Amino acid sequence: MDRSGHFYACYVVDEISRARLLELIPPRYPDVIAHHITVQFDVPRDAAPPDPPSSVCVTGIADDGHAVQGLRVAIDGSSVRPDGRIYHITWSIDRSKGARPVDTNLVMSLTTELAPIDIAVTPAVFGEG
């Protein structure tokens, strides 16, 4: 297994779903991410993508009121990842205030419920190496 670099298994939000979500939930901060849902960090470069889910829906929005906005997601009915964190999409951040996409993990406790919004995703492995 090749572990050089930093790779993660994820579900990439498809373009139609992304465009629809951007209309329904305007990004609050200038740096719009709106790309993927992380399933697992630190996977090998040659890891298999996660299994395709039966259902994926956005169920809430979290915002720290300063620089980080994220969308809580349910995968096959659960919002809890195998590592105990919350499935989410980093929606928007303000990098000029030091925000990073990983900071979305810290704001998920601030989630406000939304009526579920079904989205389409593609399993993938991404990273830098």
GUVEX-511683 format. One record per residue (C-alpha): x, y, z. Coordinates in nm, 4 decimals, decimal comma, always signed. Example, Ala and Ser with C-alpha at 12.3 -4.5 7.8 and 13.67 -1.06 7.14 Angstrom:
% residues 2
{{+1,2300 -0,4500 +0,7800}};
{{+1,3670 -0,1060 +0,7140}};
% end
This chain:
% residues 129
{{+0,0000 +0,0000 +0,0000}};
{{+0,1298 +0,3411 -0,0967}};
{{+0,0787 +0,5838 +0,1954}};
{{+0,2855 +0,8727 +0,0587}};
{{+0,0910 +1,1965 +0,0852}};
{{-0,2430 +1,2721 +0,2467}};
{{-0,5444 +1,1002 +0,0930}};
{{-0,9063 +1,0624 +0,1955}};
{{-1,2040 +0,8527 +0,0898}};
{{-1,5076 +1,0642 +0,0136}};
{{-1,8278 +1,1190 -0,1799}};
{{-1,8040 +1,3991 -0,4365}};
{{-2,1238 +1,6020 -0,4737}};
{{-2,2385 +1,5878 -0,8366}};
{{-2,2624 +1,9151 -1,0306}};
{{-2,6433 +1,9202 -1,0570}};
{{-2,6844 +1,8638 -0,6827}};
{{-2,4157 +2,1221 -0,6067}};
{{-2,5829 +2,3853 -0,8251}};
{{-2,9226 +2,3179 -0,6670}};
{{-2,7785 +2,3391 -0,3145}};
{{-2,5994 +2,6652 -0,3968}};
{{-2,9370 +2,8119 -0,5001}};
{{-3,1166 +2,6811 -0,1901}};
{{-2,8425 +2,7586 +0,0641}};
{{-2,6386 +3,0667 -0,0280}};
{{-2,2774 +3,0492 +0,0921}};
{{-2,2160 +3,2989 +0,3718}};
{{-1,8383 +3,3285 +0,3365}};
{{-1,6225 +3,4219 +0,0343}};
{{-1,4393 +3,0917 -0,0155}};
{{-1,6973 +2,8437 -0,1441}};
{{-1,5897 +2,4786 -0,1140}};
{{-1,9128 +2,2763 -0,1611}};
{{-1,7273 +1,9760 -0,3052}};
{{-1,7339 +1,6512 -0,1059}};
{{-1,8283 +1,4533 +0,2053}};
{{-1,5290 +1,2933 +0,3781}};
{{-1,5740 +0,9305 +0,4824}};
{{-1,2204 +0,8521 +0,6052}};
{{-0,8919 +1,0426 +0,6376}};
{{-0,5419 +0,9084 +0,5811}};
{{-0,6185 +0,6291 +0,3390}};
{{-0,3528 +0,4864 +0,1060}};
{{-0,3129 +0,6536 -0,2321}};
{{-0,4348 +0,3317 -0,3974}};
{{-0,7303 +0,2739 -0,1600}};
{{-1,0641 +0,1743 -0,3079}};
{{-1,3322 +0,4440 -0,2948}};
{{-1,6126 +0,3943 -0,0417}};
{{-1,9100 +0,1835 -0,1457}};
{{-2,1835 +0,3773 -0,3265}};
{{-2,4506 +0,4840 -0,0761}};
{{-2,8202 +0,4059 -0,1179}};
{{-2,9188 +0,7562 -0,0090}};
{{-2,7527 +1,0867 +0,0706}};
{{-2,9339 +1,3943 +0,1971}};
{{-2,8493 +1,7282 +0,3532}};
{{-3,0239 +1,7500 +0,6920}};
{{-2,8862 +2,0648 +0,8550}};
{{-2,6713 +2,3747 +0,8313}};
{{-2,4007 +2,4844 +1,0761}};
{{-2,2420 +2,8289 +1,0928}};
{{-2,0048 +2,9682 +1,3530}};
{{-2,1053 +3,3256 +1,2612}};
{{-1,7415 +3,4118 +1,1946}};
{{-1,5773 +3,2151 +0,9142}};
{{-1,7076 +2,8575 +0,8754}};
{{-2,0314 +2,7228 +0,7279}};
{{-2,1084 +2,3535 +0,6754}};
{{-2,3962 +2,1281 +0,5798}};
{{-2,4731 +1,8186 +0,7884}};
{{-2,5352 +1,5133 +0,5715}};
{{-2,6963 +1,1741 +0,6306}};
{{-2,5486 +0,8773 +0,4440}};
{{-2,7887 +0,5828 +0,4305}};
{{-2,9820 +0,7367 +0,7204}};
{{-2,6883 +0,8130 +0,9528}};
{{-2,5044 +1,1416 +1,0091}};
{{-2,2268 +0,9747 +1,2105}};
{{-1,9090 +0,8636 +1,0337}};
{{-1,7241 +0,5455 +1,1355}};
{{-1,4745 +0,7641 +1,3296}};
{{-1,7585 +0,9221 +1,5311}};
{{-1,7484 +1,2600 +1,3574}};
{{-2,0402 +1,4048 +1,1622}};
{{-2,0756 +1,3619 +0,7860}};
{{-2,0750 +1,7086 +0,6336}};
{{-1,9980 +1,9243 +0,3344}};
{{-1,7721 +2,2217 +0,4006}};
{{-1,9958 +2,4819 +0,2400}};
{{-1,8057 +2,8082 +0,2713}};
{{-1,5190 +2,9509 +0,4748}};
{{-1,3291 +3,2766 +0,5068}};
{{-0,9618 +3,1943 +0,4576}};
{{-0,8682 +3,5583 +0,5289}};
{{-0,9788 +3,4929 +0,8889}};
{{-0,7675 +3,1778 +0,9104}};
{{-1,0505 +2,9310 +0,8464}};
{{-0,9661 +2,5957 +0,6883}};
{{-1,2025 +2,3306 +0,5501}};
{{-1,1145 +2,0940 +0,8367}};
{{-1,2569 +2,3521 +1,0794}};
{{-1,6065 +2,2502 +0,9720}};
{{-1,5712 +1,9521 +1,2075}};
{{-1,5657 +2,2011 +1,4958}};
{{-1,8928 +2,3774 +1,4056}};
{{-2,1185 +2,0778 +1,3456}};
{{-2,2505 +2,1052 +1,7032}};
{{-2,4105 +2,4350 +1,5929}};
{{-2,6329 +2,2645 +1,3344}};
{{-2,9843 +2,3920 +1,2645}};
{{-3,2196 +2,1294 +1,1209}};
{{-3,3298 +2,1517 +0,7571}};
{{-3,5949 +1,9576 +0,5707}};
{{-3,3951 +1,6767 +0,4030}};
{{-3,2567 +1,7573 +0,0583}};
{{-3,1591 +1,4521 -0,1482}};
{{-2,8306 +1,4824 -0,3365}};
{{-2,6311 +1,2654 -0,5758}};
{{-2,2674 +1,1770 -0,5080}};
{{-1,9814 +0,9784 -0,6589}};
{{-1,7412 +0,7707 -0,4435}};
{{-1,3774 +0,8814 -0,4790}};
{{-1,0319 +0,9008 -0,3218}};
{{-0,8596 +1,2408 -0,3259}};
{{-0,5490 +1,3941 -0,1817}};
{{-0,2005 +1,5275 -0,2288}};
{{+0,1026 +1,3153 -0,2641}};
% end
